[in-house]
Amino acid sequence: MAWQPQPGPLVQLSQCLRGSLSGHDIAAQKSAEQMLRQAKTSPDINNYLTYISVTPNPPEGFDTTTYHPARSAAAIMLKNNFKSSYRSIPEPSKVYVKSTILAGLQDGNAQIRNFVGNVVTEVVRQGGVLGWPQVLPQLLSMVANENGQSTAEAQDGAMGALFKICEDNKRLLDQDYPNQGRPLAYLLPKFLDLTASPNPKLRSRALSAINVFFNEPIALTARENVNNILPRVVRLTTDENEDVRRFVCRTFSLLADGMPTVLLPHIEGIVDYTISQQKDIQNEELALDAAEFFFEASSAPALRDAFGPYLNRVVPVLLDSMIYSEDDQLRLEGEAEDADLEDEEKDIKPQFATSKTSRSNAGGTLTSNPPPTNGQSNPAANGFAYEDDDELSEGEIDEYDDGDMDPEEEWNLRKCSAAALDSIASHFGGPVFNVTLPWLMENLAHKDWQNREAAVLALGAIGPGCMQDIEPHLPNLVPYMLSLLSDQQPVVRQISSWALSRFAGWASHLDPAGKQQYFEPMMEGILRCMLDNNKKVQESAASAFATLEEQANTELMPYSAVIVQQFVRCFGRYKDRNMYILYDCVQTLAEYAGPELAKPELVDSLMPALIARWEKVQDQSREMFPLLECLAFVATALGNGFTPFAKPFFMRCIRIIQNNLEAGAGAASQPYLDVPDKDFLVTSLDLLSSIIQALEEPYSSELAKSAQPNLFEMLAYCMKDGNNDVKQSAYALLGDCSIYIFPQLQPYLPTLLEILLHQLDLSHVAADPDTACRVLNNACWSCGEMAMRHKAGMAPYVDRLLSKLALIMFAENVPESINENAAIALGRLGIGCHQQLAPHLANFAVPFLRAMQKVSWTDEKGHAYKGFASVVLDNPQAMEQCLLDFFAEMANAPGVFLTGMQDDGPLQSFERVLAQYKALIGDGWDTYLHNLAPLQEQSLRQLYTF
């Protein structure tokens, strides 16, 4: 007999479920939640939850309105139970749920259908695709109305569940199962059939489901069948339904990103189609999806090159899409001066720490800043799910609710068009400028502010990519943009600040007369806007000034006093939100004009402003992250000049680390406690590093010695932390302590070296390669720094370190910088422990030299070769396979480098090695050296005495 609920428990559970969502009655809510926790121990709990979820008829004591929250809560709790306790749910209960839950997809209420779809998805995710083999055919049958009895609601609910299953199980659906094949090979043709459904909602949702599998990484089945899919998508370009056409645009965008070559034969038709959709200004969402195609395609080399013939069609549409709509114009014209109003907590964007840069030898270039987004979220994924048209139930929280998000902070048609134009201009340059110029001339002089604003946005967007063509016009354009910094409309002042910063690189590198005419007014104008009466203008100007600082680089140094004075005024006026970008301005100035900041008059001006803010910000505030990062740069810039201010900063960092570690330990033992934010550890560790680097040794040693609790004991905990960003900063601090305060560190090395040995393991890289590689880089680097100073004291660890470092040095699946840092650490280990390494030389000499050849000649490389040479002297016969490679490296060393390092460098060691081999080889020495390239042999004889 099928399971049936008992009336009494059914009513009681429904009351508890409804009470759990009673946000207006906290006591009742807590009581209900307690009763639900007790109910979870019942073996039938999931049966009851399923029954309540799918049964629209209310039990005794309820009506339809009061029963709805109970049904919603039941479905939510059922999903969570399957998520957290799938394996412990009795098998009969799983069978009941699977046989019953699909009925809820036919419910008349869209929200219930949505919640039930979440349950179905969770059951599939936990039990696997083959754990419920009937579900996909059953859902597809409901959607296709194969039995003629599916209502529109049932089709909608089933399609929603199918989409969620695809989204949450993308990899499993594309997996090849023995005797089963790939589930996706069964699904895709069904979805393609549904794109021909007479129901436009099903057509759009079927295409949306297909798009899931074109998101990176693209599913193999979708990749193999793209030639069957694309004609169906092209057929939908003429669909009368706007949502269908939106998803067509998204398909093209996804393919432009992941499989651009399949679009090449159709590029002209796709360009014309997306242009026509982007021109549909009555439907901004459709226009945005069309613009996304140009944004994605402009970044795909295979497609971007094919854009050339269509620039005169594409660029004008992008330009017109950058003009504010009438609704936006009305909203923006209503903005008031608000600089003196305090910020509300919701106005302040979340902040995340930037971990200390990894000790990597690999360099990188940063692209120029894209059009301003004021910190808004990133572009939506092109395969985004269709929207649910239901209301939230009582007490339910929408996890994607942005509250009162400022429309200016959303990714929209205007920003997408500007970003696409920026990308296209960066590739094509002059041709884009030629198409843009007539539009610019018309709109820069336009009577309406919104057209002038869009023209300045366009000018900034194409600036870096079209610099060669724009440069002759800048003597006229820059003064015009400077005049707009006083425009009546705040949004015009915003965009003008940003656009000017895009040309700061040009202005800052002119001759003295040119700087006076263009760069100085540009700098002064943006600085002035940093104290605008509108907060958004302040924010935009501060962001623009940070960009100007980066572009001008050391050219900024003569103006440091003027800049610091304005920054101090900003500290006095800014409210909480804009402080974050002000910190960025200060740290960027410290980075590029550091020596100037160390002047006493600038220190006396800047430090009180920073200290005042430091004293105001609470330990738990997320503002602490950018403040600590800023102070780290300032400490480095001031050097020994930071000494009078160091102790309070140092001790507060110790306290923050202690509190965070203690809170983390508490959360680990008591699951109901919140896990503390690790960014507090990252930024505090980084500031400690900067202070230790900045101060002279007696002062930094005294700080480390007086720290309570002990600095190195806390460092040990941080080195073992589960968060890679924390470990990255911890190993950076370990290396800095080795360099600057080694006597204080030395007593703790036995503990710290054991932790480091555990970290030098390639198995850690698999889980999160990017962050784990940065940790491994810093661990290798800090190992080398300790070896440099501990010398023979490393003897107890040499064998294990050799084993670990050699494996890392040999590894081919990690960035080269890690191989190089491991080689440098191993070489430095040879300074004090060469005799222990010598018997193993033949095993590691070849990969050591291979890694070292890629490293530029720095002191670290010099130390490594000094140690390696000592190892070679102990076992010269082991170099038989690679001796010439070693001699070639010696010959490549710059003479200035060799003499500059003096006794710390490898010069004398290299000469002893050469002398030893000369004695060993004897009369054949000169003949042997002839095996080197002539210039290398000549260099070797000139650099060294042997």
ZAMARGU-4260 file (C-alpha; in steps of 0.2 Angstrom, whole numbers, plus 5000, padded with zeros to 4 digits):
<rodrens>
0) 5000/5000/5000 | 5007/5017/4995 | 5012/5029/5009 | 4999/5041/5016 | 5001/5055/5029
5) 4993/5054/5046 | 4981/5069/5048 | 4987/5075/5065 | 5006/5075/5061 | 5002/5083/5044
10) 4993/5098/5052 | 5006/5100/5065 | 5020/5100/5053 | 5011/5112/5041 | 5009/5124/5056
15) 5028/5123/5060 | 5033/5126/5042 | 5022/5141/5041 | 5028/5147/5057 | 5046/5145/5051
20) 5043/5159/5039 | 5035/5171/5051 | 5047/5185/5050 | 5036/5197/5059 | 5035/5185/5075
25) 5053/5181/5080 | 5047/5171/5095 | 5035/5160/5084 | 5048/5158/5071 | 5061/5152/5083
30) 5049/5140/5091 | 5044/5133/5074 | 5062/5131/5069 | 5066/5121/5085 | 5051/5109/5082
35) 5057/5107/5064 | 5074/5102/5070 | 5065/5088/5081 | 5054/5083/5066 | 5070/5080/5055
40) 5073/5064/5066 | 5057/5056/5060 | 5060/5043/5046 | 5045/5049/5037 | 5049/5068/5037
45) 5054/5069/5019 | 5038/5060/5014 | 5028/5073/5023 | 5038/5087/5016 | 5035/5080/4998
50) 5016/5078/5001 | 5014/5095/5008 | 5024/5103/4993 | 5014/5094/4979 | 4997/5095/4987
55) 4987/5111/4984 | 4972/5106/4995 | 4975/5113/5012 | 4973/5102/5028 | 4961/5106/5042
60) 4964/5123/5049 | 4972/5131/5034 | 4965/5140/5018 | 4974/5142/5002 | 4983/5158/5007
65) 4989/5152/5024 | 4994/5135/5017 | 5005/5143/5003 | 5020/5148/5015 | 5019/5130/5023
70) 5021/5122/5005 | 5035/5134/5001 | 5044/5130/5017 | 5041/5111/5014 | 5049/5112/4997
75) 5064/5122/5003 | 5067/5111/5018 | 5065/5095/5007 | 5079/5102/4995 | 5090/5106/5009
80) 5088/5088/5017 | 5093/5080/5001 | 5107/5092/4999 | 5114/5089/5017 | 5109/5071/5021
85) 5106/5062/5004 | 5115/5046/5009 | 5106/5044/5026 | 5089/5046/5019 | 5080/5029/5019
90) 5078/5021/5002 | 5059/5019/5003 | 5058/5038/5006 | 5069/5042/4991 | 5057/5031/4980
95) 5042/5040/4987 | 5049/5057/4983 | 5054/5052/4966 | 5037/5045/4962 | 5028/5060/4969
100) 5037/5076/4967 | 5035/5078/4949 | 5016/5081/4952 | 5021/5098/4960 | 5027/5104/4943
105) 5009/5105/4938 | 5004/5117/4952 | 4995/5133/4947 | 5007/5143/4957 | 5023/5148/4948
110) 5033/5149/4964 | 5028/5132/4970 | 5033/5125/4953 | 5050/5134/4955 | 5053/5127/4972
115) 5048/5109/4967 | 5060/5111/4952 | 5074/5115/4964 | 5070/5099/4973 | 5070/5088/4957
120) 5087/5096/4953 | 5094/5092/4970 | 5089/5074/4969 | 5097/5072/4952 | 5113/5081/4958
125) 5115/5070/4974 | 5110/5054/4966 | 5117/5056/4949 | 5110/5056/4932 | 5108/5037/4932
130) 5101/5037/4950 | 5084/5042/4943 | 5084/5037/4925 | 5066/5040/4922 | 5066/5059/4926
135) 5073/5066/4910 | 5060/5056/4899 | 5046/5060/4911 | 5050/5079/4911 | 5052/5079/4892
140) 5036/5070/4890 | 5027/5083/4901 | 5035/5098/4891 | 5030/5090/4874 | 5013/5086/4880
145) 5015/5068/4873 | 4999/5061/4882 | 4989/5077/4878 | 4986/5080/4896 | 5000/5092/4901
150) 4993/5109/4906 | 5003/5125/4901 | 5008/5126/4920 | 5015/5108/4919 | 5025/5112/4903
155) 5031/5127/4911 | 5036/5118/4927 | 5044/5103/4918 | 5054/5115/4907 | 5060/5125/4922
160) 5066/5109/4931 | 5075/5103/4915 | 5084/5119/4914 | 5090/5118/4932 | 5095/5100/4930
165) 5106/5105/4914 | 5113/5120/4923 | 5118/5110/4939 | 5123/5094/4931 | 5132/5100/4915
170) 5147/5089/4917 | 5138/5074/4922 | 5125/5075/4907 | 5140/5076/4895 | 5148/5061/4903
175) 5149/5044/4893 | 5141/5030/4904 | 5144/5012/4900 | 5130/5004/4889 | 5120/5021/4892
180) 5130/5034/4881 | 5129/5052/4885 | 5112/5059/4892 | 5116/5075/4883 | 5115/5066/4867
185) 5097/5061/4871 | 5093/5079/4877 | 5100/5090/4864 | 5089/5084/4849 | 5073/5085/4861
190) 5078/5103/4865 | 5080/5107/4847 | 5063/5100/4843 | 5056/5111/4856 | 5063/5127/4848
195) 5050/5124/4835 | 5036/5123/4848 | 5021/5134/4844 | 5023/5140/4863 | 5036/5155/4862
200) 5040/5152/4881 | 5045/5134/4877 | 5055/5140/4862 | 5065/5153/4872 | 5068/5141/4887
205) 5073/5127/4876 | 5086/5138/4868 | 5091/5144/4885 | 5094/5126/4890 | 5105/5123/4875
210) 5115/5138/4879 | 5120/5131/4895 | 5131/5118/4886 | 5139/5132/4876 | 5146/5141/4891
215) 5164/5138/4895 | 5170/5124/4896 | 5159/5119/4881 | 5151/5102/4882 | 5158/5089/4870
220) 5141/5084/4864 | 5137/5102/4860 | 5153/5105/4851 | 5151/5089/4841 | 5133/5094/4836
225) 5136/5113/4833 | 5133/5111/4814 | 5116/5103/4818 | 5112/5116/4831 | 5117/5132/4822
230) 5104/5131/4807 | 5090/5129/4820 | 5097/5145/4829 | 5098/5154/4813 | 5080/5150/4809
235) 5075/5158/4825 | 5082/5175/4820 | 5066/5179/4812 | 5055/5173/4827 | 5042/5186/4832
240) 5045/5183/4851 | 5058/5195/4858 | 5063/5183/4872 | 5067/5170/4858 | 5078/5183/4849
245) 5087/5188/4865 | 5092/5170/4867 | 5097/5169/4849 | 5109/5184/4852 | 5116/5175/4868
250) 5119/5159/4858 | 5129/5169/4845 | 5139/5178/4860 | 5143/5161/4868 | 5149/5154/4851
255) 5159/5170/4848 | 5168/5167/4864 | 5170/5148/4864 | 5169/5142/4845 | 5171/5158/4835
260) 5176/5149/4819 | 5159/5141/4817 | 5152/5158/4815 | 5164/5164/4801 | 5154/5158/4786
265) 5139/5167/4793 | 5147/5183/4800 | 5139/5195/4788 | 5121/5189/4792 | 5125/5188/4811
270) 5132/5206/4811 | 5116/5212/4801 | 5105/5203/4813 | 5113/5209/4829 | 5113/5226/4823
275) 5095/5226/4819 | 5092/5219/4837 | 5103/5232/4845 | 5093/5246/4837 | 5077/5240/4845
280) 5078/5253/4859 | 5061/5249/4865 | 5068/5233/4872 | 5084/5237/4880 | 5087/5219/4887
285) 5086/5213/4869 | 5098/5227/4863 | 5110/5223/4877 | 5110/5204/4872 | 5114/5210/4854
290) 5128/5222/4860 | 5135/5207/4870 | 5139/5198/4854 | 5150/5213/4848 | 5158/5213/4865
295) 5162/5195/4864 | 5167/5194/4846 | 5178/5209/4847 | 5189/5199/4859 | 5190/5183/4848
300) 5204/5185/4836 | 5196/5173/4823 | 5180/5184/4822 | 5188/5201/4826 | 5198/5201/4810
305) 5182/5197/4800 | 5174/5213/4807 | 5184/5224/4796 | 5172/5226/4782 | 5157/5229/4793
310) 5165/5243/4805 | 5155/5257/4796 | 5139/5247/4801 | 5144/5241/4818 | 5153/5257/4826
315) 5138/5269/4823 | 5126/5257/4832 | 5138/5256/4846 | 5140/5274/4847 | 5121/5278/4847
320) 5119/5265/4860 | 5130/5275/4872 | 5118/5290/4873 | 5108/5289/4889 | 5089/5285/4887
325) 5076/5298/4891 | 5072/5289/4907 | 5090/5289/4912 | 5091/5308/4908 | 5076/5312/4919
330) 5084/5302/4933 | 5101/5310/4931 | 5095/5327/4930 | 5086/5325/4947 | 5103/5321/4956
335) 5107/5334/4969 | 5123/5339/4978 | 5126/5326/4991 | 5144/5327/4997 | 5140/5331/5015
340) 5127/5317/5017 | 5133/5302/5027 | 5133/5286/5017 | 5122/5272/5022 | 5129/5255/5025
345) 5121/5248/5009 | 5130/5261/4999 | 5147/5254/5003 | 5152/5240/4991 | 5160/5224/4998
350) 5179/5225/4999 | 5191/5210/4996 | 5209/5210/5000 | 5222/5209/4987 | 5235/5196/4993
355) 5254/5201/4992 | 5261/5197/4975 | 5269/5180/4973 | 5287/5180/4971 | 5286/5175/4953
360) 5299/5179/4940 | 5285/5180/4926 | 5281/5197/4921 | 5264/5203/4915 | 5256/5218/4907
365) 5240/5227/4912 | 5227/5233/4899 | 5221/5250/4900 | 5206/5253/4910 | 5190/5249/4902
370) 5175/5262/4901 | 5170/5267/4919 | 5158/5255/4928 | 5159/5263/4945 | 5161/5246/4953
375) 5146/5238/4945 | 5144/5219/4943 | 5152/5211/4929 | 5142/5207/4913 | 5129/5194/4915
380) 5134/5177/4908 | 5127/5175/4891 | 5118/5159/4895 | 5109/5166/4909 | 5093/5157/4914
385) 5076/5164/4910 | 5068/5174/4923 | 5055/5166/4935 | 5039/5176/4935 | 5034/5172/4953
390) 5034/5182/4969 | 5044/5178/4984 | 5035/5169/4998 | 5033/5176/5015 | 5050/5176/5024
395) 5060/5170/5009 | 5075/5179/5005 | 5081/5182/4987 | 5099/5178/4987 | 5102/5189/4971
400) 5092/5204/4978 | 5103/5219/4975 | 5092/5230/4986 | 5092/5248/4980 | 5105/5246/4967
405) 5110/5262/4959 | 5106/5260/4940 | 5123/5268/4936 | 5131/5252/4944 | 5122/5240/4933
410) 5130/5232/4917 | 5119/5239/4904 | 5118/5243/4885 | 5128/5259/4886 | 5142/5251/4896
415) 5142/5236/4885 | 5143/5246/4869 | 5157/5257/4876 | 5167/5241/4881 | 5164/5233/4864
420) 5170/5250/4855 | 5185/5250/4866 | 5190/5232/4861 | 5187/5235/4843 | 5197/5251/4843
425) 5211/5243/4851 | 5212/5231/4837 | 5208/5241/4822 | 5214/5258/4827 | 5213/5271/4813
430) 5198/5264/4804 | 5188/5265/4819 | 5193/5283/4822 | 5188/5287/4804 | 5171/5280/4807
435) 5169/5288/4824 | 5176/5306/4819 | 5160/5312/4811 | 5149/5306/4825 | 5161/5314/4838
440) 5161/5331/4829 | 5142/5331/4828 | 5140/5326/4847 | 5154/5335/4855 | 5146/5351/4850
445) 5128/5345/4853 | 5116/5356/4862 | 5110/5342/4873 | 5121/5336/4888 | 5117/5318/4885
450) 5125/5319/4868 | 5140/5328/4874 | 5142/5315/4888 | 5141/5301/4876 | 5154/5309/4864
455) 5166/5311/4879 | 5163/5292/4883 | 5166/5287/4865 | 5182/5298/4865 | 5189/5289/4880
460) 5184/5272/4874 | 5193/5273/4858 | 5208/5284/4865 | 5221/5271/4869 | 5217/5260/4853
465) 5217/5275/4841 | 5230/5286/4850 | 5240/5288/4834 | 5225/5296/4825 | 5218/5305/4840
470) 5235/5313/4845 | 5234/5327/4832 | 5217/5332/4839 | 5222/5332/4857 | 5228/5350/4859
475) 5210/5355/4855 | 5201/5340/4863 | 5210/5341/4880 | 5205/5359/4884 | 5187/5355/4879
480) 5186/5340/4891 | 5194/5351/4904 | 5180/5363/4902 | 5167/5349/4905 | 5174/5347/4922
485) 5164/5362/4927 | 5148/5356/4918 | 5131/5358/4927 | 5127/5340/4925 | 5137/5329/4938
490) 5137/5314/4925 | 5146/5325/4912 | 5159/5329/4926 | 5161/5311/4930 | 5164/5305/4912
495) 5176/5319/4908 | 5187/5315/4923 | 5188/5297/4917 | 5191/5302/4898 | 5205/5314/4903
500) 5214/5300/4913 | 5214/5289/4897 | 5226/5302/4889 | 5237/5305/4905 | 5250/5294/4897
505) 5252/5306/4882 | 5251/5322/4892 | 5263/5317/4906 | 5277/5312/4894 | 5277/5329/4884
510) 5291/5341/4885 | 5291/5354/4899 | 5281/5366/4889 | 5268/5353/4884 | 5266/5347/4902
515) 5263/5364/4908 | 5250/5367/4894 | 5241/5350/4895 | 5246/5338/4909 | 5246/5351/4924
520) 5229/5357/4920 | 5223/5339/4918 | 5230/5334/4934 | 5223/5350/4943 | 5206/5348/4935
525) 5204/5330/4941 | 5211/5334/4958 | 5198/5348/4959 | 5184/5336/4955 | 5190/5325/4969
530) 5182/5338/4980 | 5166/5340/4970 | 5149/5343/4979 | 5143/5326/4971 | 5149/5310/4978
535) 5149/5301/4962 | 5159/5314/4954 | 5171/5313/4968 | 5172/5294/4966 | 5175/5295/4947
540) 5188/5309/4949 | 5197/5299/4962 | 5197/5283/4951 | 5203/5294/4936 | 5217/5301/4947
545) 5223/5284/4951 | 5223/5280/4933 | 5233/5296/4929 | 5245/5291/4943 | 5249/5274/4934
550) 5250/5282/4917 | 5261/5296/4923 | 5272/5285/4934 | 5288/5294/4940 | 5283/5310/4930
555) 5271/5313/4945 | 5285/5315/4957 | 5288/5334/4956 | 5269/5337/4959 | 5268/5326/4975
560) 5266/5340/4987 | 5251/5347/4978 | 5243/5330/4977 | 5246/5326/4995 | 5238/5342/5000
565) 5222/5338/4990 | 5222/5320/4997 | 5222/5327/5014 | 5208/5338/5011 | 5198/5323/5004
570) 5202/5313/5020 | 5193/5328/5029 | 5178/5328/5018 | 5175/5311/5011 | 5161/5299/5018
575) 5164/5281/5020 | 5161/5275/5002 | 5174/5286/4994 | 5187/5283/5006 | 5190/5266/4998
580) 5195/5274/4981 | 5205/5287/4990 | 5216/5274/4998 | 5219/5267/4981 | 5225/5285/4976
585) 5237/5286/4990 | 5244/5269/4988 | 5247/5272/4969 | 5256/5288/4973 | 5266/5279/4986
590) 5271/5266/4973 | 5276/5278/4959 | 5282/5293/4969 | 5289/5284/4984 | 5305/5294/4988
595) 5296/5311/4987 | 5283/5305/5000 | 5297/5302/5012 | 5301/5321/5013 | 5297/5327/5031
600) 5285/5340/5025 | 5274/5327/5016 | 5275/5314/5030 | 5269/5327/5042 | 5255/5331/5031
605) 5249/5314/5025 | 5252/5303/5040 | 5240/5313/5052 | 5226/5311/5040 | 5229/5292/5038
610) 5231/5290/5057 | 5215/5299/5060 | 5206/5287/5049 | 5215/5272/5056 | 5209/5277/5073
615) 5191/5278/5067 | 5190/5262/5058 | 5185/5247/5069 | 5195/5231/5068 | 5180/5221/5061
620) 5176/5234/5047 | 5179/5229/5029 | 5186/5246/5027 | 5201/5239/5036 | 5206/5229/5020
625) 5210/5244/5008 | 5217/5254/5023 | 5230/5241/5028 | 5234/5239/5009 | 5237/5257/5008
630) 5247/5258/5023 | 5258/5244/5017 | 5263/5254/5001 | 5265/5270/5012 | 5277/5261/5024
635) 5287/5255/5010 | 5288/5272/5002 | 5293/5281/5018 | 5306/5268/5023 | 5314/5272/5039
640) 5303/5288/5040 | 5289/5276/5045 | 5298/5272/5061 | 5289/5285/5072 | 5272/5278/5067
645) 5276/5260/5066 | 5272/5253/5083 | 5253/5256/5084 | 5251/5249/5067 | 5262/5234/5070
650) 5253/5229/5087 | 5236/5232/5080 | 5240/5220/5066 | 5246/5207/5078 | 5229/5210/5088
655) 5219/5208/5072 | 5228/5192/5067 | 5226/5185/5085 | 5207/5188/5085 | 5205/5181/5068
660) 5214/5165/5072 | 5205/5163/5088 | 5188/5166/5080 | 5193/5153/5066 | 5197/5140/5079
665) 5181/5143/5088 | 5171/5141/5071 | 5180/5125/5068 | 5175/5118/5085 | 5157/5126/5085
670) 5149/5125/5068 | 5135/5137/5073 | 5149/5151/5074 | 5153/5162/5059 | 5169/5158/5050
675) 5179/5174/5051 | 5184/5184/5035 | 5202/5178/5030 | 5205/5195/5022 | 5209/5202/5039
680) 5224/5190/5040 | 5230/5194/5022 | 5230/5212/5024 | 5238/5212/5042 | 5252/5200/5037
685) 5256/5211/5022 | 5257/5227/5032 | 5268/5218/5044 | 5279/5213/5030 | 5280/5231/5024
690) 5284/5238/5041 | 5298/5225/5043 | 5305/5229/5026 | 5304/5248/5029 | 5312/5250/5046
695) 5330/5248/5051 | 5335/5231/5059 | 5335/5237/5077 | 5318/5244/5076 | 5310/5230/5067
700) 5318/5217/5078 | 5312/5226/5094 | 5294/5226/5087 | 5295/5208/5083 | 5302/5204/5100
705) 5289/5214/5110 | 5274/5208/5100 | 5261/5199/5111 | 5256/5186/5107 | 5272/5180/5099
710) 5274/5185/5080 | 5282/5169/5074 | 5270/5157/5084 | 5255/5166/5075 | 5265/5165/5058
715) 5266/5147/5060 | 5246/5146/5062 | 5245/5157/5046 | 5257/5146/5036 | 5245/5131/5040
720) 5229/5140/5036 | 5217/5132/5024 | 5215/5148/5014 | 5229/5150/5000 | 5229/5169/5000
725) 5233/5168/5019 | 5247/5156/5016 | 5254/5166/5002 | 5255/5182/5013 | 5262/5171/5027
730) 5276/5164/5017 | 5280/5182/5010 | 5281/5187/5028 | 5292/5172/5033 | 5304/5177/5019
735) 5305/5195/5024 | 5308/5190/5042 | 5322/5179/5036 | 5330/5194/5027 | 5327/5208/5039
740) 5326/5201/5057 | 5334/5183/5055 | 5341/5183/5073 | 5323/5185/5080 | 5316/5172/5068
745) 5330/5159/5071 | 5324/5150/5087 | 5307/5146/5078 | 5315/5138/5063 | 5313/5120/5068
750) 5294/5122/5069 | 5292/5134/5054 | 5303/5123/5043 | 5293/5107/5046 | 5277/5117/5041
755) 5287/5123/5025 | 5292/5105/5021 | 5274/5100/5021 | 5269/5115/5009 | 5283/5110/4996
760) 5272/5097/4989 | 5264/5098/4971 | 5249/5088/4977 | 5243/5105/4984 | 5242/5112/4967
765) 5228/5101/4960 | 5213/5108/4970 | 5216/5127/4966 | 5231/5128/4954 | 5231/5147/4953
770) 5232/5152/4971 | 5241/5136/4976 | 5255/5140/4964 | 5257/5157/4971 | 5259/5149/4988
775) 5272/5137/4982 | 5282/5151/4974 | 5282/5161/4990 | 5287/5145/5000 | 5302/5141/4988
780) 5307/5159/4989 | 5306/5160/5008 | 5316/5143/5009 | 5330/5151/4999 | 5330/5166/5010
785) 5332/5155/5026 | 5345/5145/5018 | 5355/5160/5014 | 5356/5165/5033 | 5354/5148/5042
790) 5368/5141/5031 | 5374/5125/5040 | 5360/5125/5052 | 5349/5119/5037 | 5358/5102/5038
795) 5345/5092/5047 | 5332/5097/5033 | 5343/5095/5018 | 5339/5078/5012 | 5320/5081/5013
800) 5322/5099/5006 | 5332/5092/4991 | 5318/5079/4988 | 5304/5091/4988 | 5313/5105/4978
805) 5320/5093/4965 | 5302/5087/4962 | 5296/5104/4960 | 5311/5109/4949 | 5307/5094/4938
810) 5288/5097/4936 | 5282/5101/4919 | 5264/5105/4924 | 5267/5121/4934 | 5272/5139/4929
815) 5290/5141/4925 | 5292/5153/4939 | 5290/5139/4951 | 5303/5128/4943 | 5315/5144/4944
820) 5311/5148/4962 | 5314/5130/4967 | 5331/5130/4958 | 5336/5146/4966 | 5331/5139/4984
825) 5341/5123/4980 | 5356/5133/4974 | 5356/5144/4990 | 5354/5128/5001 | 5372/5124/4994
830) 5380/5139/5002 | 5379/5131/5019 | 5376/5113/5015 | 5386/5109/4999 | 5394/5093/5005
835) 5377/5085/5009 | 5371/5090/4991 | 5386/5085/4982 | 5383/5066/4981 | 5366/5070/4972
840) 5373/5083/4960 | 5372/5072/4944 | 5353/5069/4947 | 5349/5088/4948 | 5362/5098/4939
845) 5354/5097/4922 | 5336/5103/4927 | 5344/5115/4939 | 5354/5124/4925 | 5339/5123/4913
850) 5328/5132/4925 | 5342/5145/4930 | 5345/5149/4912 | 5328/5157/4911 | 5331/5168/4926
855) 5338/5186/4924 | 5354/5190/4933 | 5348/5196/4950 | 5356/5195/4967 | 5345/5179/4971
860) 5352/5171/4955 | 5370/5176/4960 | 5367/5168/4978 | 5360/5152/4970 | 5375/5150/4958
865) 5387/5153/4972 | 5380/5139/4982 | 5379/5128/4966 | 5397/5131/4963 | 5402/5125/4980
870) 5392/5109/4977 | 5401/5107/4960 | 5418/5109/4969 | 5414/5095/4980 | 5409/5083/4966
875) 5416/5089/4949 | 5414/5072/4941 | 5395/5074/4942 | 5395/5088/4929 | 5400/5077/4914
880) 5383/5079/4905 | 5381/5098/4908 | 5398/5106/4911 | 5398/5116/4895 | 5380/5123/4900
885) 5387/5129/4916 | 5402/5137/4908 | 5390/5145/4896 | 5380/5152/4910 | 5396/5159/4918
890) 5400/5167/4901 | 5383/5176/4900 | 5385/5184/4918 | 5386/5203/4916 | 5403/5209/4922
895) 5395/5223/4932 | 5384/5211/4941 | 5398/5200/4946 | 5409/5214/4953 | 5394/5223/4961
900) 5389/5208/4972 | 5407/5207/4978 | 5410/5193/4991 | 5391/5189/4991 | 5391/5184/4973
905) 5398/5170/4963 | 5413/5178/4955 | 5426/5169/4966 | 5417/5153/4966 | 5416/5153/4947
910) 5435/5156/4946 | 5438/5141/4958 | 5427/5130/4948 | 5436/5135/4932 | 5453/5133/4940
915) 5448/5115/4946 | 5442/5109/4929 | 5457/5117/4921 | 5468/5106/4932 | 5457/5091/4929
920) 5457/5092/4910 | 5475/5097/4909 | 5482/5099/4892 | 5465/5098/4883 | 5458/5113/4892
925) 5459/5125/4878 | 5452/5113/4866 | 5438/5109/4878 | 5433/5128/4879 | 5433/5129/4860
930) 5417/5119/4862 | 5409/5135/4868 | 5402/5148/4855 | 5417/5159/4851 | 5409/5174/4859
935) 5405/5164/4875 | 5423/5158/4876 | 5430/5175/4874 | 5418/5182/4887 | 5423/5168/4899
940) 5442/5172/4897 | 5438/5191/4900 | 5427/5189/4915 | 5437/5177/4925 | 5455/5173/4931
945) 5459/5155/4930
</rodrens>
